Amino acid sequence: MIGYIRRVISATIAPKARLRLNSSFFTTVVSDVHRRGDEKRESGAFLLGSIALDGSRVADDVVYYEDLDPRCTRHGAIALESSAFAEVWSIASERGKQVVADLHSHPGRAEQSDTDRAHPAVALAGHVALIVPDFGRRGGSRSGLGVFEYLGGHKWRSIDAAEQQKYLDLGWWV
């Protein structure tokens, strides 16, 4: 019954956002990223789910970077081996899902680094990248969250805090 209520609210009342995540799922992912980074290094994950014809995305599953490449954070920042990308696409396919976004932590503010801009986790226009500040110490808080949309050709659009309310839906009904 709860699932039905969530679907009705999501389809009729909830805002139409570019990326939608259940708030509990988001909090769990950020908490796991924080724990995996051990307050000393970046950590991250690919968010899996579905992409609608209009480009809107719903994330409901996760694959953590360290599970794909255990050595990816050995230098503090994230450096995934190329085999990790093939593996995440394979996992997504096995689960009947798509890679809809990526999420990773930064030590301070949630701004894109030069490396983030030059090396998108998924180099397809429309991909969404989330950066959580302070190694994810704030849990599932939206405060300071960085949201970026890849436009292609190494160009990005930064979604400011005001626009994030419409762009990113974090609700219990998702």
Stockholm file with secondary structure:
# STOCKHOLM 1.0

chainA/1-174         MIGYIRRVISATIAPKARLRLNSSFFTTVVSDVHRRGDEKRESGAFLLGSIALDGSRVADDVVYYEDLDPRCTRHGAIALESSAFAEVWSIASERGKQVVADLHSHPGRAEQSDTDRAHPAVALAGHVALIVPDFGRRGGSRSGLGVFEYLGGHKWRSIDAAEQQKYLDLGWWV
#=GR chainA/1-174 SS CHHHHHHHHHHHTSCCCSEEEEHHHHHHHHHHHHHHHTTTSCCEEEEEEEECTTSCEEEEEEEEHHHHCTTTTTTSSCCCCHHHHHHHHHHHHHTTCEEEEEEEECSSSCCCCHHHHHSCSSCSTTCEEEEESGGGTTTTCCTTCEEEEEEETTEEEEECHHHHHHHEEEETTC
#=GC SS_cons         CHHHHHHHHHHHTSCCCSEEEEHHHHHHHHHHHHHHHTTTSCCEEEEEEEECTTSCEEEEEEEEHHHHCTTTTTTSSCCCCHHHHHHHHHHHHHTTCEEEEEEEECSSSCCCCHHHHHSCSSCSTTCEEEEESGGGTTTTCCTTCEEEEEEETTEEEEECHHHHHHHEEEETTC
//
